[in-house]
Amino acid sequence: MRRYMHDQEGMHAIAAAVGELIDNPSPPEAFAWGKSDFRLRVGPYRVLYRVSGGIVYVAHVSRTTS
């Protein structure tokens, strides 16, 4: 995520969205991505994460070009 640090507003939005996953690991705006993986859209960013044993693991954060 270091390459996105210039976008402070985006980073705060990602941090808030990931923080909310603690209470609700599969919100309605998240899409299933395989068996236990999910994809969450946060503005122009995509967060790929996995839920295992009640723990949320963020696997990847990327920015879309469109």
C-alpha atoms as an extended CHARMM CRD file, in Angstrom:
* protein
*
        66  EXT
         1         1  MET       CA              0.0000000000        0.0000000000        0.0000000000  PROA      1               0.0000000000
         2         2  ARG       CA              3.0280000000        2.2370000000        0.1950000000  PROA      2               0.0000000000
         3         3  ARG       CA              2.5990000000        3.2880000000       -3.4430000000  PROA      3               0.0000000000
         4         4  TYR       CA             -0.8730000000        4.6420000000       -2.6520000000  PROA      4               0.0000000000
         5         5  MET       CA              0.1760000000        6.7020000000        0.3740000000  PROA      5               0.0000000000
         6         6  HSD       CA             -0.1270000000        9.9410000000       -1.6270000000  PROA      6               0.0000000000
         7         7  ASP       CA             -3.9020000000        9.3470000000       -1.5810000000  PROA      7               0.0000000000
         8         8  GLN       CA             -4.5310000000        9.9150000000        2.1280000000  PROA      8               0.0000000000
         9         9  GLU       CA             -8.3130000000       10.0920000000        1.6940000000  PROA      9               0.0000000000
        10        10  GLY       CA             -8.2980000000        6.7300000000       -0.0970000000  PROA      10              0.0000000000
        11        11  MET       CA             -6.1010000000        5.1610000000        2.5770000000  PROA      11              0.0000000000
        12        12  HSD       CA             -8.4450000000        6.3680000000        5.3210000000  PROA      12              0.0000000000
        13        13  ALA       CA            -11.4160000000        4.9220000000        3.4090000000  PROA      13              0.0000000000
        14        14  ILE       CA             -9.6400000000        1.5660000000        3.0390000000  PROA      14              0.0000000000
        15        15  ALA       CA             -8.7010000000        1.5100000000        6.7340000000  PROA      15              0.0000000000
        16        16  ALA       CA            -12.3040000000        2.2880000000        7.7150000000  PROA      16              0.0000000000
        17        17  ALA       CA            -13.7110000000       -0.3920000000        5.3920000000  PROA      17              0.0000000000
        18        18  VAL       CA            -11.2650000000       -3.0180000000        6.6630000000  PROA      18              0.0000000000
        19        19  GLY       CA            -12.0660000000       -2.0130000000       10.2520000000  PROA      19              0.0000000000
        20        20  GLU       CA            -15.7580000000       -2.6060000000        9.5860000000  PROA      20              0.0000000000
        21        21  LEU       CA            -14.9580000000       -6.1400000000        8.3960000000  PROA      21              0.0000000000
        22        22  ILE       CA            -14.2270000000       -7.0290000000       12.0210000000  PROA      22              0.0000000000
        23        23  ASP       CA            -17.9300000000       -6.7360000000       12.8600000000  PROA      23              0.0000000000
        24        24  ASN       CA            -19.2640000000       -7.9260000000        9.4900000000  PROA      24              0.0000000000
        25        25  PRO       CA            -16.7510000000       -9.9670000000        7.4540000000  PROA      25              0.0000000000
        26        26  SER       CA            -19.1370000000      -10.3910000000        4.5140000000  PROA      26              0.0000000000
        27        27  PRO       CA            -20.9710000000       -7.0880000000        3.9590000000  PROA      27              0.0000000000
        28        28  PRO       CA            -23.5070000000       -6.9050000000        1.0910000000  PROA      28              0.0000000000
        29        29  GLU       CA            -21.0980000000       -4.8730000000       -1.0630000000  PROA      29              0.0000000000
        30        30  ALA       CA            -18.4280000000       -7.6180000000       -0.9270000000  PROA      30              0.0000000000
        31        31  PHE       CA            -18.2810000000      -10.2130000000       -3.6840000000  PROA      31              0.0000000000
        32        32  ALA       CA            -17.3400000000      -13.8390000000       -3.1110000000  PROA      32              0.0000000000
        33        33  TRP       CA            -13.9920000000      -14.6050000000       -4.7330000000  PROA      33              0.0000000000
        34        34  GLY       CA            -13.4950000000      -18.3570000000       -4.4580000000  PROA      34              0.0000000000
        35        35  LYS       CA            -14.3090000000      -20.4690000000       -1.3990000000  PROA      35              0.0000000000
        36        36  SER       CA            -13.3280000000      -18.1840000000        1.4600000000  PROA      36              0.0000000000
        37        37  ASP       CA            -12.0160000000      -15.0960000000       -0.3360000000  PROA      37              0.0000000000
        38        38  PHE       CA            -13.8590000000      -11.8410000000       -0.9260000000  PROA      38              0.0000000000
        39        39  ARG       CA            -13.3900000000       -8.7270000000       -3.0270000000  PROA      39              0.0000000000
        40        40  LEU       CA            -14.4790000000       -5.3840000000       -1.6280000000  PROA      40              0.0000000000
        41        41  ARG       CA            -14.6660000000       -2.1600000000       -3.6210000000  PROA      41              0.0000000000
        42        42  VAL       CA            -13.5990000000        0.9680000000       -1.7270000000  PROA      42              0.0000000000
        43        43  GLY       CA            -13.8290000000        3.9000000000       -4.1380000000  PROA      43              0.0000000000
        44        44  PRO       CA            -11.2320000000        3.3170000000       -6.8630000000  PROA      44              0.0000000000
        45        45  TYR       CA             -9.5530000000        0.5660000000       -4.8120000000  PROA      45              0.0000000000
        46        46  ARG       CA            -10.1680000000       -3.1740000000       -4.5670000000  PROA      46              0.0000000000
        47        47  VAL       CA             -9.4240000000       -5.0560000000       -1.3780000000  PROA      47              0.0000000000
        48        48  LEU       CA             -9.0210000000       -8.8310000000       -1.6090000000  PROA      48              0.0000000000
        49        49  TYR       CA             -9.3730000000      -10.5580000000        1.7270000000  PROA      49              0.0000000000
        50        50  ARG       CA             -9.9660000000      -13.9490000000        3.3130000000  PROA      50              0.0000000000
        51        51  VAL       CA            -11.9290000000      -14.9440000000        6.3850000000  PROA      51              0.0000000000
        52        52  SER       CA            -10.5550000000      -17.9170000000        8.2940000000  PROA      52              0.0000000000
        53        53  GLY       CA            -11.4430000000      -18.9280000000       11.8180000000  PROA      53              0.0000000000
        54        54  GLY       CA            -13.0770000000      -15.5700000000       12.4980000000  PROA      54              0.0000000000
        55        55  ILE       CA             -9.9400000000      -13.6920000000       11.4470000000  PROA      55              0.0000000000
        56        56  VAL       CA             -9.9150000000      -11.3400000000        8.4500000000  PROA      56              0.0000000000
        57        57  TYR       CA             -6.7010000000      -11.4430000000        6.3980000000  PROA      57              0.0000000000
        58        58  VAL       CA             -6.1680000000       -8.6910000000        3.8230000000  PROA      58              0.0000000000
        59        59  ALA       CA             -4.3500000000      -10.3040000000        0.9020000000  PROA      59              0.0000000000
        60        60  HSD       CA             -4.0830000000       -7.4950000000       -1.6340000000  PROA      60              0.0000000000
        61        61  VAL       CA             -5.0320000000       -3.8620000000       -2.2420000000  PROA      61              0.0000000000
        62        62  SER       CA             -5.0100000000       -2.4390000000       -5.7610000000  PROA      62              0.0000000000
        63        63  ARG       CA             -6.2790000000        0.6100000000       -7.5730000000  PROA      63              0.0000000000
        64        64  THR       CA             -8.4030000000        0.3050000000      -10.6940000000  PROA      64              0.0000000000
        65        65  THR       CA             -7.5310000000        2.2710000000      -13.7840000000  PROA      65              0.0000000000
        66        66  SER       CA            -11.0960000000        2.9420000000      -14.8890000000  PROA      66              0.0000000000
